[in-house]
Amino acid sequence: MKNPIEGHSHLFKDDNSGVIHNRSSSERDRYRLAKRQAISQLEHKAELDEMRDEISEIKDLLKQLLNK
C-alpha cells in the first residue's frame, strides 16, 4: 500500500518495499533531464580525458623523434 508523505502531496511511500514514489510528472521530468545531463557530462569528461591521454602520447612520440 502506498501512503502519502506528510508535507509532500506528490510523494508516496510503499509500505512493503520502503520505496518513495514521485507522482508529479513535472518533477519526474525535471529529474530525468538532470540525470541525462549528468550522464552526458560524465561521457564528455571521459572523452576529454581520453583525448588528453592521446595528445600526451603524441607529444611523447614527437619528443622521441626529435631526440633521434
Predicted model as a PDB file, atoms N, CA, C, CB and O in Angstrom, pLDDT in the B-factor column:
MODEL        1                                                                  
ATOM      1  N   MET A   1       0.839  -1.177   0.000  1.00 77.00           N  
ATOM      2  CA  MET A   1       0.000   0.000   0.000  1.00 77.00           C  
ATOM      3  C   MET A   1       0.886   1.243   0.000  1.00 77.00           C  
ATOM      4  CB  MET A   1      -0.956  -0.003   1.215  1.00 77.00           C  
ATOM      5  O   MET A   1       1.918   1.281   0.669  1.00 77.00           O  
ATOM      6  N   LYS A   2       0.478   2.240  -0.745  1.00 83.00           N  
ATOM      7  CA  LYS A   2       1.240   3.480  -0.823  1.00 83.00           C  
ATOM      8  C   LYS A   2       0.558   4.556   0.006  1.00 83.00           C  
ATOM      9  CB  LYS A   2       1.393   3.941  -2.288  1.00 83.00           C  
ATOM     10  O   LYS A   2      -0.623   4.852  -0.179  1.00 83.00           O  
ATOM     11  N   ASN A   3       1.316   5.130   0.916  1.00 86.00           N  
ATOM     12  CA  ASN A   3       0.794   6.177   1.786  1.00 86.00           C  
ATOM     13  C   ASN A   3       1.455   7.504   1.446  1.00 86.00           C  
ATOM     14  CB  ASN A   3       1.019   5.823   3.271  1.00 86.00           C  
ATOM     15  O   ASN A   3       2.657   7.551   1.182  1.00 86.00           O  
ATOM     16  N   PRO A   4       0.670   8.592   1.453  1.00 86.00           N  
ATOM     17  CA  PRO A   4       1.254   9.913   1.164  1.00 86.00           C  
ATOM     18  C   PRO A   4       2.245  10.313   2.255  1.00 86.00           C  
ATOM     19  CB  PRO A   4       0.144  10.985   1.037  1.00 86.00           C  
ATOM     20  O   PRO A   4       2.073   9.976   3.426  1.00 86.00           O  
ATOM     21  N   ILE A   5       3.282  11.037   1.847  1.00 87.00           N  
ATOM     22  CA  ILE A   5       4.277  11.536   2.793  1.00 87.00           C  
ATOM     23  C   ILE A   5       3.840  12.925   3.226  1.00 87.00           C  
ATOM     24  CB  ILE A   5       5.718  11.561   2.164  1.00 87.00           C  
ATOM     25  O   ILE A   5       3.550  13.793   2.403  1.00 87.00           O  
ATOM     26  N   GLU A   6       3.802  13.109   4.524  1.00 88.00           N  
ATOM     27  CA  GLU A   6       3.319  14.368   5.086  1.00 88.00           C  
ATOM     28  C   GLU A   6       4.145  15.547   4.592  1.00 88.00           C  
ATOM     29  CB  GLU A   6       3.347  14.313   6.609  1.00 88.00           C  
ATOM     30  O   GLU A   6       5.375  15.516   4.634  1.00 88.00           O  
ATOM     31  N   GLY A   7       3.462  16.584   4.126  1.00 89.00           N  
ATOM     32  CA  GLY A   7       4.117  17.789   3.651  1.00 89.00           C  
ATOM     33  C   GLY A   7       4.524  17.738   2.188  1.00 89.00           C  
ATOM     34  O   GLY A   7       5.017  18.729   1.650  1.00 89.00           O  
ATOM     35  N   HIS A   8       4.324  16.594   1.533  1.00 86.00           N  
ATOM     36  CA  HIS A   8       4.687  16.426   0.120  1.00 86.00           C  
ATOM     37  C   HIS A   8       3.534  15.714  -0.589  1.00 86.00           C  
ATOM     38  CB  HIS A   8       6.033  15.616  -0.036  1.00 86.00           C  
ATOM     39  O   HIS A   8       3.430  14.488  -0.551  1.00 86.00           O  
ATOM     40  N   SER A   9       2.688  16.486  -1.224  1.00 83.00           N  
ATOM     41  CA  SER A   9       1.478  15.917  -1.820  1.00 83.00           C  
ATOM     42  C   SER A   9       1.754  14.981  -2.986  1.00 83.00           C  
ATOM     43  CB  SER A   9       0.578  17.018  -2.280  1.00 83.00           C  
ATOM     44  O   SER A   9       0.898  14.169  -3.339  1.00 83.00           O  
ATOM     45  N   HIS A  10       2.936  15.077  -3.593  1.00 84.00           N  
ATOM     46  CA  HIS A  10       3.242  14.262  -4.765  1.00 84.00           C  
ATOM     47  C   HIS A  10       4.094  13.036  -4.436  1.00 84.00           C  
ATOM     48  CB  HIS A  10       3.949  15.102  -5.794  1.00 84.00           C  
ATOM     49  O   HIS A  10       4.379  12.232  -5.324  1.00 84.00           O  
ATOM     50  N   LEU A  11       4.507  12.879  -3.166  1.00 88.00           N  
ATOM     51  CA  LEU A  11       5.345  11.741  -2.779  1.00 88.00           C  
ATOM     52  C   LEU A  11       4.542  10.714  -1.987  1.00 88.00           C  
ATOM     53  CB  LEU A  11       6.549  12.217  -1.954  1.00 88.00           C  
ATOM     54  O   LEU A  11       3.760  11.053  -1.099  1.00 88.00           O  
ATOM     55  N   PHE A  12       4.761   9.446  -2.339  1.00 89.00           N  
ATOM     56  CA  PHE A  12       4.076   8.345  -1.671  1.00 89.00           C  
ATOM     57  C   PHE A  12       5.093   7.267  -1.330  1.00 89.00           C  
ATOM     58  CB  PHE A  12       2.935   7.771  -2.559  1.00 89.00           C  
ATOM     59  O   PHE A  12       5.990   6.978  -2.122  1.00 89.00           O  
ATOM     60  N   LYS A  13       4.951   6.668  -0.140  1.00 89.00           N  
ATOM     61  CA  LYS A  13       5.881   5.630   0.297  1.00 89.00           C  
ATOM     62  C   LYS A  13       5.185   4.278   0.260  1.00 89.00           C  
ATOM     63  CB  LYS A  13       6.421   5.928   1.719  1.00 89.00           C  
ATOM     64  O   LYS A  13       4.082   4.115   0.781  1.00 89.00           O  
ATOM     65  N   ASP A  14       5.850   3.314  -0.367  1.00 88.00           N  
ATOM     66  CA  ASP A  14       5.353   1.948  -0.432  1.00 88.00           C  
ATOM     67  C   ASP A  14       5.705   1.263   0.887  1.00 88.00           C  
ATOM     68  CB  ASP A  14       5.957   1.174  -1.661  1.00 88.00           C  
ATOM     69  O   ASP A  14       6.881   1.147   1.232  1.00 88.00           O  
ATOM     70  N   ASP A  15       4.685   0.808   1.626  1.00 86.00           N  
ATOM     71  CA  ASP A  15       4.916   0.198   2.930  1.00 86.00           C  
ATOM     72  C   ASP A  15       5.699  -1.108   2.837  1.00 86.00           C  
ATOM     73  CB  ASP A  15       3.598  -0.051   3.619  1.00 86.00           C  
ATOM     74  O   ASP A  15       6.468  -1.433   3.742  1.00 86.00           O  
ATOM     75  N   ASN A  16       5.515  -1.848   1.770  1.00 88.00           N  
ATOM     76  CA  ASN A  16       6.186  -3.149   1.640  1.00 88.00           C  
ATOM     77  C   ASN A  16       7.673  -3.003   1.345  1.00 88.00           C  
ATOM     78  CB  ASN A  16       5.527  -3.970   0.541  1.00 88.00           C  
ATOM     79  O   ASN A  16       8.497  -3.665   1.976  1.00 88.00           O  
ATOM     80  N   SER A  17       8.020  -2.148   0.399  1.00 91.00           N  
ATOM     81  CA  SER A  17       9.417  -2.039  -0.026  1.00 91.00           C  
ATOM     82  C   SER A  17      10.140  -0.838   0.580  1.00 91.00           C  
ATOM     83  CB  SER A  17       9.483  -1.954  -1.527  1.00 91.00           C  
ATOM     84  O   SER A  17      11.371  -0.816   0.610  1.00 91.00           O  
ATOM     85  N   GLY A  18       9.405   0.154   1.059  1.00 87.00           N  
ATOM     86  CA  GLY A  18      10.015   1.356   1.600  1.00 87.00           C  
ATOM     87  C   GLY A  18      10.407   2.364   0.527  1.00 87.00           C  
ATOM     88  O   GLY A  18      10.990   3.406   0.828  1.00 87.00           O  
ATOM     89  N   VAL A  19      10.086   2.052  -0.727  1.00 89.00           N  
ATOM     90  CA  VAL A  19      10.430   2.917  -1.853  1.00 89.00           C  
ATOM     91  C   VAL A  19       9.507   4.129  -1.870  1.00 89.00           C  
ATOM     92  CB  VAL A  19      10.337   2.144  -3.192  1.00 89.00           C  
ATOM     93  O   VAL A  19       8.304   4.017  -1.634  1.00 89.00           O  
ATOM     94  N   ILE A  20      10.094   5.289  -2.153  1.00 87.00           N  
ATOM     95  CA  ILE A  20       9.309   6.520  -2.259  1.00 87.00           C  
ATOM     96  C   ILE A  20       9.042   6.787  -3.730  1.00 87.00           C  
ATOM     97  CB  ILE A  20      10.046   7.731  -1.593  1.00 87.00           C  
ATOM     98  O   ILE A  20       9.971   6.814  -4.537  1.00 87.00           O  
ATOM     99  N   HIS A  21       7.787   6.982  -4.079  1.00 83.00           N  
ATOM    100  CA  HIS A  21       7.375   7.227  -5.461  1.00 83.00           C  
ATOM    101  C   HIS A  21       6.988   8.689  -5.619  1.00 83.00           C  
ATOM    102  CB  HIS A  21       6.197   6.303  -5.864  1.00 83.00           C  
ATOM    103  O   HIS A  21       6.330   9.270  -4.756  1.00 83.00           O  
ATOM    104  N   ASN A  22       7.407   9.273  -6.734  1.00 81.00           N  
ATOM    105  CA  ASN A  22       7.079  10.655  -7.047  1.00 81.00           C  
ATOM    106  C   ASN A  22       6.013  10.640  -8.146  1.00 81.00           C  
ATOM    107  CB  ASN A  22       8.356  11.464  -7.492  1.00 81.00           C  
ATOM    108  O   ASN A  22       6.273  10.173  -9.254  1.00 81.00           O  
ATOM    109  N   ARG A  23       4.837  11.140  -7.848  1.00 80.00           N  
ATOM    110  CA  ARG A  23       3.750  11.116  -8.822  1.00 80.00           C  
ATOM    111  C   ARG A  23       3.589  12.437  -9.567  1.00 80.00           C  
ATOM    112  CB  ARG A  23       2.459  10.768  -8.133  1.00 80.00           C  
ATOM    113  O   ARG A  23       2.645  12.607 -10.339  1.00 80.00           O  
ATOM    114  N   SER A  24       4.491  13.355  -9.341  1.00 81.00           N  
ATOM    115  CA  SER A  24       4.442  14.638 -10.039  1.00 81.00           C  
ATOM    116  C   SER A  24       5.202  14.495 -11.347  1.00 81.00           C  
ATOM    117  CB  SER A  24       5.038  15.791  -9.163  1.00 81.00           C  
ATOM    118  O   SER A  24       6.417  14.299 -11.344  1.00 81.00           O  
ATOM    119  N   SER A  25       4.492  14.592 -12.463  1.00 82.00           N  
ATOM    120  CA  SER A  25       5.148  14.374 -13.754  1.00 82.00           C  
ATOM    121  C   SER A  25       6.171  15.466 -14.064  1.00 82.00           C  
ATOM    122  CB  SER A  25       4.106  14.312 -14.868  1.00 82.00           C  
ATOM    123  O   SER A  25       7.207  15.175 -14.662  1.00 82.00           O  
ATOM    124  N   SER A  26       5.907  16.715 -13.672  1.00 86.00           N  
ATOM    125  CA  SER A  26       6.870  17.784 -13.973  1.00 86.00           C  
ATOM    126  C   SER A  26       8.163  17.586 -13.179  1.00 86.00           C  
ATOM    127  CB  SER A  26       6.259  19.169 -13.656  1.00 86.00           C  
ATOM    128  O   SER A  26       9.250  17.820 -13.707  1.00 86.00           O  
ATOM    129  N   GLU A  27       8.059  17.163 -11.933  1.00 81.00           N  
ATOM    130  CA  GLU A  27       9.259  16.912 -11.126  1.00 81.00           C  
ATOM    131  C   GLU A  27       9.997  15.687 -11.650  1.00 81.00           C  
ATOM    132  CB  GLU A  27       8.890  16.718  -9.636  1.00 81.00           C  
ATOM    133  O   GLU A  27      11.227  15.659 -11.679  1.00 81.00           O  
ATOM    134  N   ARG A  28       9.249  14.688 -12.058  1.00 82.00           N  
ATOM    135  CA  ARG A  28       9.855  13.472 -12.609  1.00 82.00           C  
ATOM    136  C   ARG A  28      10.595  13.803 -13.905  1.00 82.00           C  
ATOM    137  CB  ARG A  28       8.773  12.383 -12.862  1.00 82.00           C  
ATOM    138  O   ARG A  28      11.702  13.317 -14.135  1.00 82.00           O  
ATOM    139  N   ASP A  29       9.979  14.630 -14.748  1.00 90.00           N  
ATOM    140  CA  ASP A  29      10.628  15.045 -15.996  1.00 90.00           C  
ATOM    141  C   ASP A  29      11.886  15.852 -15.712  1.00 90.00           C  
ATOM    142  CB  ASP A  29       9.660  15.865 -16.859  1.00 90.00           C  
ATOM    143  O   ASP A  29      12.901  15.683 -16.388  1.00 90.00           O  
ATOM    144  N   ARG A  30      11.824  16.723 -14.723  1.00 89.00           N  
ATOM    145  CA  ARG A  30      12.991  17.532 -14.353  1.00 89.00           C  
ATOM    146  C   ARG A  30      14.121  16.627 -13.835  1.00 89.00           C  
ATOM    147  CB  ARG A  30      12.604  18.590 -13.274  1.00 89.00           C  
ATOM    148  O   ARG A  30      15.292  16.851 -14.140  1.00 89.00           O  
ATOM    149  N   TYR A  31      13.757  15.602 -13.049  1.00 88.00           N  
ATOM    150  CA  TYR A  31      14.747  14.645 -12.554  1.00 88.00           C  
ATOM    151  C   TYR A  31      15.392  13.884 -13.709  1.00 88.00           C  
ATOM    152  CB  TYR A  31      14.097  13.660 -11.571  1.00 88.00           C  
ATOM    153  O   TYR A  31      16.611  13.715 -13.747  1.00 88.00           O  
ATOM    154  N   ARG A  32      14.567  13.429 -14.648  1.00 92.00           N  
ATOM    155  CA  ARG A  32      15.092  12.673 -15.795  1.00 92.00           C  
ATOM    156  C   ARG A  32      16.033  13.532 -16.640  1.00 92.00           C  
ATOM    157  CB  ARG A  32      13.936  12.150 -16.667  1.00 92.00           C  
ATOM    158  O   ARG A  32      17.068  13.053 -17.104  1.00 92.00           O  
ATOM    159  N   LEU A  33      15.674  14.791 -16.836  1.00 95.00           N  
ATOM    160  CA  LEU A  33      16.524  15.706 -17.594  1.00 95.00           C  
ATOM    161  C   LEU A  33      17.859  15.907 -16.881  1.00 95.00           C  
ATOM    162  CB  LEU A  33      15.815  17.058 -17.797  1.00 95.00           C  
ATOM    163  O   LEU A  33      18.917  15.867 -17.509  1.00 95.00           O  
ATOM    164  N   ALA A  34      17.803  16.123 -15.575  1.00 96.00           N  
ATOM    165  CA  ALA A  34      19.031  16.319 -14.803  1.00 96.00           C  
ATOM    166  C   ALA A  34      19.900  15.066 -14.858  1.00 96.00           C  
ATOM    167  CB  ALA A  34      18.700  16.677 -13.338  1.00 96.00           C  
ATOM    168  O   ALA A  34      21.124  15.161 -14.949  1.00 96.00           O  
ATOM    169  N   LYS A  35      19.278  13.906 -14.802  1.00 96.00           N  
ATOM    170  CA  LYS A  35      20.024  12.648 -14.871  1.00 96.00           C  
ATOM    171  C   LYS A  35      20.695  12.490 -16.233  1.00 96.00           C  
ATOM    172  CB  LYS A  35      19.093  11.453 -14.597  1.00 96.00           C  
ATOM    173  O   LYS A  35      21.861  12.104 -16.311  1.00 96.00           O  
ATOM    174  N   ARG A  36      19.961  12.788 -17.308  1.00 97.00           N  
ATOM    175  CA  ARG A  36      20.537  12.700 -18.659  1.00 97.00           C  
ATOM    176  C   ARG A  36      21.707  13.667 -18.811  1.00 97.00           C  
ATOM    177  CB  ARG A  36      19.462  12.998 -19.730  1.00 97.00           C  
ATOM    178  O   ARG A  36      22.728  13.327 -19.409  1.00 97.00           O  
ATOM    179  N   GLN A  37      21.554  14.875 -18.266  1.00 97.00           N  
ATOM    180  CA  GLN A  37      22.623  15.867 -18.351  1.00 97.00           C  
ATOM    181  C   GLN A  37      23.854  15.411 -17.571  1.00 97.00           C  
ATOM    182  CB  GLN A  37      22.137  17.225 -17.825  1.00 97.00           C  
ATOM    183  O   GLN A  37      24.983  15.598 -18.025  1.00 97.00           O  
ATOM    184  N   ALA A  38      23.640  14.817 -16.409  1.00 97.00           N  
ATOM    185  CA  ALA A  38      24.763  14.335 -15.607  1.00 97.00           C  
ATOM    186  C   ALA A  38      25.499  13.212 -16.335  1.00 97.00           C  
ATOM    187  CB  ALA A  38      24.274  13.847 -14.229  1.00 97.00           C  
ATOM    188  O   ALA A  38      26.729  13.176 -16.344  1.00 97.00           O  
ATOM    189  N   ILE A  39      24.754  12.307 -16.936  1.00 97.00           N  
ATOM    190  CA  ILE A  39      25.373  11.212 -17.697  1.00 97.00           C  
ATOM    191  C   ILE A  39      26.136  11.769 -18.884  1.00 97.00           C  
ATOM    192  CB  ILE A  39      24.307  10.200 -18.174  1.00 97.00           C  
ATOM    193  O   ILE A  39      27.241  11.316 -19.183  1.00 97.00           O  
ATOM    194  N   SER A  40      25.560  12.739 -19.557  1.00 97.00           N  
ATOM    195  CA  SER A  40      26.210  13.361 -20.702  1.00 97.00           C  
ATOM    196  C   SER A  40      27.512  14.041 -20.279  1.00 97.00           C  
ATOM    197  CB  SER A  40      25.269  14.376 -21.366  1.00 97.00           C  
ATOM    198  O   SER A  40      28.518  13.949 -20.982  1.00 97.00           O  
ATOM    199  N   GLN A  41      27.492  14.713 -19.148  1.00 98.00           N  
ATOM    200  CA  GLN A  41      28.700  15.370 -18.649  1.00 98.00           C  
ATOM    201  C   GLN A  41      29.784  14.344 -18.347  1.00 98.00           C  
ATOM    202  CB  GLN A  41      28.387  16.196 -17.393  1.00 98.00           C  
ATOM    203  O   GLN A  41      30.954  14.565 -18.659  1.00 98.00           O  
ATOM    204  N   LEU A  42      29.402  13.226 -17.744  1.00 97.00           N  
ATOM    205  CA  LEU A  42      30.378  12.180 -17.441  1.00 97.00           C  
ATOM    206  C   LEU A  42      30.978  11.613 -18.719  1.00 97.00           C  
ATOM    207  CB  LEU A  42      29.728  11.059 -16.622  1.00 97.00           C  
ATOM    208  O   LEU A  42      32.179  11.349 -18.788  1.00 97.00           O  
ATOM    209  N   GLU A  43      30.137  11.429 -19.728  1.00 98.00           N  
ATOM    210  CA  GLU A  43      30.624  10.914 -21.003  1.00 98.00           C  
ATOM    211  C   GLU A  43      31.579  11.904 -21.661  1.00 98.00           C  
ATOM    212  CB  GLU A  43      29.453  10.609 -21.939  1.00 98.00           C  
ATOM    213  O   GLU A  43      32.609  11.507 -22.207  1.00 98.00           O  
ATOM    214  N   HIS A  44      31.239  13.191 -21.611  1.00 98.00           N  
ATOM    215  CA  HIS A  44      32.109  14.213 -22.187  1.00 98.00           C  
ATOM    216  C   HIS A  44      33.437  14.286 -21.440  1.00 98.00           C  
ATOM    217  CB  HIS A  44      31.415  15.578 -22.163  1.00 98.00           C  
ATOM    218  O   HIS A  44      34.493  14.449 -22.050  1.00 98.00           O  
ATOM    219  N   LYS A  45      33.374  14.164 -20.119  1.00 98.00           N  
ATOM    220  CA  LYS A  45      34.604  14.201 -19.326  1.00 98.00           C  
ATOM    221  C   LYS A  45      35.485  13.014 -19.679  1.00 98.00           C  
ATOM    222  CB  LYS A  45      34.285  14.204 -17.815  1.00 98.00           C  
ATOM    223  O   LYS A  45      36.697  13.169 -19.830  1.00 98.00           O  
ATOM    224  N   ALA A  46      34.902  11.841 -19.811  1.00 98.00           N  
ATOM    225  CA  ALA A  46      35.674  10.649 -20.163  1.00 98.00           C  
ATOM    226  C   ALA A  46      36.309  10.813 -21.538  1.00 98.00           C  
ATOM    227  CB  ALA A  46      34.781   9.394 -20.134  1.00 98.00           C  
ATOM    228  O   ALA A  46      37.468  10.451 -21.741  1.00 98.00           O  
ATOM    229  N   GLU A  47      35.551  11.356 -22.474  1.00 98.00           N  
ATOM    230  CA  GLU A  47      36.062  11.575 -23.823  1.00 98.00           C  
ATOM    231  C   GLU A  47      37.208  12.593 -23.805  1.00 98.00           C  
ATOM    232  CB  GLU A  47      34.930  12.055 -24.756  1.00 98.00           C  
ATOM    233  O   GLU A  47      38.213  12.410 -24.492  1.00 98.00           O  
ATOM    234  N   LEU A  48      37.057  13.647 -23.033  1.00 98.00           N  
ATOM    235  CA  LEU A  48      38.093  14.668 -22.911  1.00 98.00           C  
ATOM    236  C   LEU A  48      39.357  14.087 -22.276  1.00 98.00           C  
ATOM    237  CB  LEU A  48      37.578  15.855 -22.083  1.00 98.00           C  
ATOM    238  O   LEU A  48      40.467  14.370 -22.727  1.00 98.00           O  
ATOM    239  N   ASP A  49      39.187  13.283 -21.240  1.00 98.00           N  
ATOM    240  CA  ASP A  49      40.337  12.634 -20.600  1.00 98.00           C  
ATOM    241  C   ASP A  49      41.066  11.727 -21.585  1.00 98.00           C  
ATOM    242  CB  ASP A  49      39.886  11.824 -19.371  1.00 98.00           C  
ATOM    243  O   ASP A  49      42.296  11.694 -21.610  1.00 98.00           O  
ATOM    244  N   GLU A  50      40.312  10.998 -22.392  1.00 98.00           N  
ATOM    245  CA  GLU A  50      40.915  10.121 -23.390  1.00 98.00           C  
ATOM    246  C   GLU A  50      41.703  10.937 -24.417  1.00 98.00           C  
ATOM    247  CB  GLU A  50      39.832   9.279 -24.091  1.00 98.00           C  
ATOM    248  O   GLU A  50      42.806  10.552 -24.804  1.00 98.00           O  
ATOM    249  N   MET A  51      41.138  12.063 -24.855  1.00 98.00           N  
ATOM    250  CA  MET A  51      41.844  12.924 -25.807  1.00 98.00           C  
ATOM    251  C   MET A  51      43.128  13.479 -25.204  1.00 98.00           C  
ATOM    252  CB  MET A  51      40.941  14.072 -26.258  1.00 98.00           C  
ATOM    253  O   MET A  51      44.152  13.551 -25.883  1.00 98.00           O  
ATOM    254  N   ARG A  52      43.080  13.867 -23.946  1.00 98.00           N  
ATOM    255  CA  ARG A  52      44.273  14.381 -23.269  1.00 98.00           C  
ATOM    256  C   ARG A  52      45.365  13.316 -23.233  1.00 98.00           C  
ATOM    257  CB  ARG A  52      43.929  14.844 -21.836  1.00 98.00           C  
ATOM    258  O   ARG A  52      46.535  13.605 -23.482  1.00 98.00           O  
ATOM    259  N   ASP A  53      44.972  12.081 -22.921  1.00 98.00           N  
ATOM    260  CA  ASP A  53      45.940  10.987 -22.886  1.00 98.00           C  
ATOM    261  C   ASP A  53      46.556  10.762 -24.266  1.00 98.00           C  
ATOM    262  CB  ASP A  53      45.272   9.695 -22.386  1.00 98.00           C  
ATOM    263  O   ASP A  53      47.763  10.553 -24.391  1.00 98.00           O  
ATOM    264  N   GLU A  54      45.718  10.807 -25.293  1.00 98.00           N  
ATOM    265  CA  GLU A  54      46.213  10.603 -26.649  1.00 98.00           C  
ATOM    266  C   GLU A  54      47.157  11.734 -27.074  1.00 98.00           C  
ATOM    267  CB  GLU A  54      45.040  10.497 -27.628  1.00 98.00           C  
ATOM    268  O   GLU A  54      48.176  11.480 -27.716  1.00 98.00           O  
ATOM    269  N   ILE A  55      46.827  12.965 -26.723  1.00 98.00           N  
ATOM    270  CA  ILE A  55      47.696  14.108 -27.048  1.00 98.00           C  
ATOM    271  C   ILE A  55      49.024  13.970 -26.327  1.00 98.00           C  
ATOM    272  CB  ILE A  55      47.017  15.448 -26.667  1.00 98.00           C  
ATOM    273  O   ILE A  55      50.081  14.242 -26.897  1.00 98.00           O  
ATOM    274  N   SER A  56      48.968  13.549 -25.076  1.00 98.00           N  
ATOM    275  CA  SER A  56      50.192  13.347 -24.310  1.00 98.00           C  
ATOM    276  C   SER A  56      51.060  12.272 -24.955  1.00 98.00           C  
ATOM    277  CB  SER A  56      49.861  12.966 -22.863  1.00 98.00           C  
ATOM    278  O   SER A  56      52.280  12.415 -25.035  1.00 98.00           O  
ATOM    279  N   GLU A  57      50.435  11.214 -25.405  1.00 98.00           N  
ATOM    280  CA  GLU A  57      51.163  10.138 -26.082  1.00 98.00           C  
ATOM    281  C   GLU A  57      51.789  10.648 -27.386  1.00 98.00           C  
ATOM    282  CB  GLU A  57      50.219   8.946 -26.370  1.00 98.00           C  
ATOM    283  O   GLU A  57      52.936  10.319 -27.690  1.00 98.00           O  
ATOM    284  N   ILE A  58      51.056  11.434 -28.144  1.00 98.00           N  
ATOM    285  CA  ILE A  58      51.586  12.013 -29.392  1.00 98.00           C  
ATOM    286  C   ILE A  58      52.775  12.911 -29.095  1.00 98.00           C  
ATOM    287  CB  ILE A  58      50.491  12.812 -30.139  1.00 98.00           C  
ATOM    288  O   ILE A  58      53.767  12.877 -29.822  1.00 98.00           O  
ATOM    289  N   LYS A  59      52.693  13.719 -28.033  1.00 97.00           N  
ATOM    290  CA  LYS A  59      53.799  14.602 -27.655  1.00 97.00           C  
ATOM    291  C   LYS A  59      55.042  13.785 -27.310  1.00 97.00           C  
ATOM    292  CB  LYS A  59      53.397  15.494 -26.460  1.00 97.00           C  
ATOM    293  O   LYS A  59      56.155  14.122 -27.713  1.00 97.00           O  
ATOM    294  N   ASP A  60      54.831  12.710 -26.563  1.00 97.00           N  
ATOM    295  CA  ASP A  60      55.964  11.854 -26.204  1.00 97.00           C  
ATOM    296  C   ASP A  60      56.603  11.249 -27.445  1.00 97.00           C  
ATOM    297  CB  ASP A  60      55.516  10.743 -25.250  1.00 97.00           C  
ATOM    298  O   ASP A  60      57.829  11.189 -27.542  1.00 97.00           O  
ATOM    299  N   LEU A  61      55.792  10.802 -28.388  1.00 97.00           N  
ATOM    300  CA  LEU A  61      56.322  10.227 -29.627  1.00 97.00           C  
ATOM    301  C   LEU A  61      57.089  11.273 -30.433  1.00 97.00           C  
ATOM    302  CB  LEU A  61      55.183   9.639 -30.476  1.00 97.00           C  
ATOM    303  O   LEU A  61      58.142  10.974 -30.997  1.00 97.00           O  
ATOM    304  N   LEU A  62      56.565  12.498 -30.489  1.00 97.00           N  
ATOM    305  CA  LEU A  62      57.266  13.572 -31.197  1.00 97.00           C  
ATOM    306  C   LEU A  62      58.606  13.898 -30.543  1.00 97.00           C  
ATOM    307  CB  LEU A  62      56.396  14.826 -31.247  1.00 97.00           C  
ATOM    308  O   LEU A  62      59.594  14.140 -31.236  1.00 97.00           O  
ATOM    309  N   LYS A  63      58.640  13.904 -29.218  1.00 96.00           N  
ATOM    310  CA  LYS A  63      59.891  14.154 -28.499  1.00 96.00           C  
ATOM    311  C   LYS A  63      60.903  13.051 -28.805  1.00 96.00           C  
ATOM    312  CB  LYS A  63      59.637  14.246 -26.972  1.00 96.00           C  
ATOM    313  O   LYS A  63      62.090  13.320 -28.992  1.00 96.00           O  
ATOM    314  N   GLN A  64      60.428  11.816 -28.854  1.00 96.00           N  
ATOM    315  CA  GLN A  64      61.324  10.703 -29.191  1.00 96.00           C  
ATOM    316  C   GLN A  64      61.893  10.870 -30.598  1.00 96.00           C  
ATOM    317  CB  GLN A  64      60.580   9.357 -29.079  1.00 96.00           C  
ATOM    318  O   GLN A  64      63.077  10.624 -30.825  1.00 96.00           O  
ATOM    319  N   LEU A  65      61.055  11.285 -31.531  1.00 95.00           N  
ATOM    320  CA  LEU A  65      61.512  11.501 -32.914  1.00 95.00           C  
ATOM    321  C   LEU A  65      62.548  12.620 -32.996  1.00 95.00           C  
ATOM    322  CB  LEU A  65      60.319  11.831 -33.822  1.00 95.00           C  
ATOM    323  O   LEU A  65      63.519  12.524 -33.747  1.00 95.00           O  
ATOM    324  N   LEU A  66      62.337  13.660 -32.234  1.00 94.00           N  
ATOM    325  CA  LEU A  66      63.258  14.793 -32.257  1.00 94.00           C  
ATOM    326  C   LEU A  66      64.604  14.455 -31.621  1.00 94.00           C  
ATOM    327  CB  LEU A  66      62.637  15.978 -31.544  1.00 94.00           C  
ATOM    328  O   LEU A  66      65.626  15.027 -31.998  1.00 94.00           O  
ATOM    329  N   ASN A  67      64.614  13.550 -30.681  1.00 92.00           N  
ATOM    330  CA  ASN A  67      65.848  13.176 -29.979  1.00 92.00           C  
ATOM    331  C   ASN A  67      66.686  12.182 -30.779  1.00 92.00           C  
ATOM    332  CB  ASN A  67      65.515  12.583 -28.618  1.00 92.00           C  
ATOM    333  O   ASN A  67      67.813  11.889 -30.378  1.00 92.00           O  
ATOM    334  N   LYS A  68      66.189  11.663 -31.875  1.00 80.00           N  
ATOM    335  CA  LYS A  68      66.944  10.692 -32.678  1.00 80.00           C  
ATOM    336  C   LYS A  68      67.890  11.378 -33.607  1.00 80.00           C  
ATOM    337  CB  LYS A  68      66.015   9.804 -33.469  1.00 80.00           C  
ATOM    338  O   LYS A  68      68.606  10.716 -34.358  1.00 80.00           O  
TER     339      LYS A  68                                                      
ENDMDL                                                                          
END                                                                             
